[in-house]
Structures are given as C-alpha cells and as structure tokens.
Amino acid sequence: MTSLRIAFYASKRPEAQQVLPLLREKYGHYSEEEAEVIVALGGDGAMLDTLR
C-alpha cells in the first residue's frame, strides 16, 4: 500500500488543536503544496477555509 502525503489543517477549536499533533505524529505532515490530501479538522468552517 502506498502512503499518501497528507496535510492537516485545524481550526482554533480546542478539540481540533488537541488531535492535530496526534494525527501528525501518526501519519506525518506535508505542506499543502506537497500534499495529495488535505484533512480539515474542526467542522464546516475549517473545511471552507481550507478550500479557499
């Protein structure tokens, strides 16, 4: 299985900030330019910010 290059974007919500370092440690982290997938944490607003 090929591993994906993932970028994580987290809102300022405490829940998103709490899980962000755990996900980065487990899956690694790439810049948005290098990533194949961008994961938005924190709800619809975080997703919309990521798309902009």
C-alpha positions, 0 to 999 in steps of 0.5 A: 500500500502506498502512503499518501502525503497528507496535510492537516489543517485545524481550526482554533477549536480546542478539540481540533488543536488537541488531535492535530499533533496526534494525527501528525505524529501518526501519519506525518505532515506535508505542506499543502503544496506537497500534499495529495490530501488535505484533512480539515479538522474542526467542522464546516468552517475549517473545511471552507477555509481550507478550500479557499 
